[in-house]
């Protein structure tokens, strides 16, 4: 269960890192790499980044605690399944942000062509 929870967490981190890489989200100043800094959860500048921190600090921790305390019910329902639900929301929000960025780019291309 912990490996599965960590795999979900890694997927969520990659989603945010890809948004940074593609220029859809601005990477906050002071981050040591182009990945979200999970220790700076109080500085999360966007809703999608805040969702990532909730996945890490709440749902992943509950999955870990449930396994550690030999409570599979708690690990599953309050940890792993909540991670899956939140990851789905994170993917949907990332898709919305990508669509908005695509529409802005297309609108900018049209404006640029009509100004010529």
C-alpha positions as a Markdown table, in Angstrom:
| # | Residue | x | y | z |
|---|---|---|---|---|
| 1 | Unk | 0.0 | 0.0 | 0.0 |
| 2 | Unk | 2.8 | 2.5 | 0.8 |
| 3 | Unk | 4.4 | 1.8 | -2.6 |
| 4 | Unk | 1.1 | 2.4 | -4.3 |
| 5 | Unk | 0.5 | 5.6 | -2.3 |
| 6 | Unk | 4.0 | 6.8 | -3.3 |
| 7 | Unk | 3.4 | 6.0 | -6.9 |
| 8 | Unk | 0.2 | 8.2 | -6.8 |
| 9 | Unk | 2.2 | 10.9 | -5.1 |
| 10 | Unk | 4.9 | 10.8 | -7.7 |
| 11 | Unk | 2.3 | 11.1 | -10.4 |
| 12 | Unk | 0.8 | 14.2 | -8.8 |
| 13 | Unk | 4.2 | 15.8 | -8.4 |
| 14 | Unk | 5.0 | 15.1 | -12.1 |
| 15 | Unk | 1.7 | 16.8 | -13.1 |
| 16 | Unk | 2.7 | 20.0 | -11.4 |
| 17 | Unk | 6.3 | 19.8 | -12.6 |
| 18 | Unk | 5.0 | 19.4 | -16.2 |
| 19 | Unk | 2.9 | 22.5 | -15.7 |
| 20 | Unk | 6.0 | 24.4 | -14.6 |
| 21 | Unk | 8.0 | 23.1 | -17.5 |
| 22 | Unk | 5.4 | 24.0 | -20.1 |
| 23 | Unk | 5.1 | 27.5 | -18.7 |
| 24 | Unk | 1.4 | 27.1 | -17.6 |
| 25 | Unk | 2.3 | 27.6 | -14.0 |
| 26 | Unk | 5.0 | 30.0 | -12.9 |
| 27 | Unk | 7.5 | 28.2 | -10.7 |
| 28 | Unk | 7.7 | 30.1 | -7.4 |
| 29 | Unk | 11.0 | 31.9 | -6.7 |
| 30 | Unk | 13.4 | 30.1 | -4.5 |
| 31 | Unk | 12.4 | 26.6 | -5.4 |
| 32 | Unk | 15.6 | 24.5 | -5.5 |
| 33 | Unk | 14.5 | 22.6 | -8.6 |
| 34 | Unk | 11.7 | 22.6 | -11.2 |
| 35 | Unk | 9.6 | 20.4 | -9.0 |
| 36 | Unk | 7.2 | 21.5 | -6.3 |
| 37 | Unk | 8.8 | 21.9 | -2.9 |
| 38 | Unk | 6.6 | 19.9 | -0.6 |
| 39 | Unk | 8.1 | 21.6 | 2.5 |
| 40 | Unk | 6.7 | 25.0 | 1.4 |
| 41 | Unk | 3.0 | 24.1 | 1.5 |
| 42 | Unk | 2.1 | 27.4 | 3.3 |
| 43 | Unk | 3.4 | 29.3 | 0.2 |
| 44 | Unk | 1.4 | 27.4 | -2.4 |
| 45 | Unk | 0.5 | 30.2 | -4.9 |
| 46 | Unk | -2.3 | 28.3 | -6.8 |
| 47 | Unk | -5.2 | 26.1 | -6.0 |
| 48 | Unk | -3.8 | 23.1 | -7.9 |
| 49 | Unk | -0.5 | 23.4 | -5.9 |
| 50 | Unk | -2.5 | 23.6 | -2.7 |
| 51 | Unk | -4.3 | 20.4 | -3.8 |
| 52 | Unk | -0.9 | 18.7 | -4.2 |
| 53 | Unk | 0.1 | 19.6 | -0.7 |
| 54 | Unk | -3.2 | 18.3 | 0.7 |
| 55 | Unk | -2.5 | 15.0 | -1.1 |
| 56 | Unk | 0.9 | 14.8 | 0.5 |
| 57 | Unk | 0.3 | 16.1 | 4.0 |
| 58 | Unk | -3.1 | 14.6 | 4.6 |
| 59 | Unk | -4.0 | 11.7 | 2.3 |
| 60 | Unk | -0.6 | 10.1 | 1.8 |
| 61 | Unk | 0.2 | 10.5 | 5.5 |
| 62 | Unk | -3.1 | 8.7 | 6.4 |
| 63 | Unk | -2.2 | 5.9 | 4.1 |
| 64 | Unk | 1.2 | 5.6 | 5.7 |
| 65 | Unk | -0.2 | 5.8 | 9.2 |
| 66 | Unk | -2.9 | 3.2 | 8.5 |
| 67 | Unk | -0.3 | 0.8 | 7.2 |
| 68 | Unk | 2.1 | 1.5 | 10.0 |
| 69 | Unk | -0.6 | 0.9 | 12.6 |
| 70 | Unk | -1.9 | -2.2 | 10.9 |
| 71 | Unk | -5.2 | -0.6 | 10.1 |
| 72 | Unk | -6.0 | -1.5 | 6.5 |
| 73 | Unk | -9.5 | 0.1 | 6.6 |
| 74 | Unk | -8.1 | 3.5 | 7.7 |
| 75 | Unk | -5.2 | 3.2 | 5.2 |
| 76 | Unk | -7.6 | 2.4 | 2.3 |
| 77 | Unk | -10.5 | 4.7 | 3.0 |
| 78 | Unk | -8.9 | 7.7 | 4.5 |
| 79 | Unk | -5.5 | 7.4 | 2.7 |
| 80 | Unk | -5.2 | 5.6 | -0.6 |
| 81 | Unk | -8.8 | 6.1 | -1.9 |
| 82 | Unk | -8.7 | 9.8 | -0.9 |
| 83 | Unk | -5.4 | 10.1 | -2.8 |
| 84 | Unk | -7.0 | 8.6 | -5.9 |
| 85 | Unk | -9.9 | 11.0 | -5.7 |
| 86 | Unk | -7.7 | 14.0 | -5.2 |
| 87 | Unk | -5.4 | 12.9 | -8.0 |
| 88 | Unk | -8.4 | 12.8 | -10.3 |
| 89 | Unk | -9.3 | 16.3 | -9.3 |
| 90 | Unk | -5.7 | 17.4 | -9.8 |
| 91 | Unk | -5.6 | 15.9 | -13.4 |
| 92 | Unk | -8.9 | 17.6 | -14.3 |
| 93 | Unk | -7.6 | 21.0 | -13.0 |
| 94 | Unk | -4.4 | 20.5 | -14.9 |
| 95 | Unk | -6.3 | 19.7 | -18.1 |
| 96 | Unk | -8.4 | 22.9 | -17.6 |
| 97 | Unk | -5.3 | 25.0 | -17.1 |
| 98 | Unk | -3.7 | 23.5 | -20.3 |
| 99 | Unk | -6.9 | 24.2 | -22.2 |
| 100 | Unk | -7.0 | 27.8 | -21.0 |
| 101 | Unk | -3.3 | 28.3 | -21.9 |
| 102 | Unk | -4.0 | 26.8 | -25.4 |
| 103 | Unk | -6.9 | 29.1 | -25.9 |
| 104 | Unk | -4.9 | 32.2 | -24.8 |
| 105 | Unk | -2.1 | 31.2 | -27.2 |
| 106 | Unk | -4.6 | 30.8 | -30.1 |
| 107 | Unk | -6.2 | 34.1 | -29.3 |
| 108 | Unk | -2.8 | 35.7 | -29.2 |
| 109 | Unk | -1.9 | 34.2 | -32.6 |
| 110 | Unk | -5.2 | 35.4 | -34.1 |
| 111 | Unk | -4.6 | 39.0 | -32.7 |
| 112 | Unk | -1.0 | 38.9 | -34.0 |
| 113 | Unk | -2.1 | 38.0 | -37.5 |
| 114 | Unk | -4.9 | 40.5 | -37.7 |
| 115 | Unk | -2.6 | 43.3 | -36.5 |
| 116 | Unk | -0.3 | 42.8 | -39.5 |
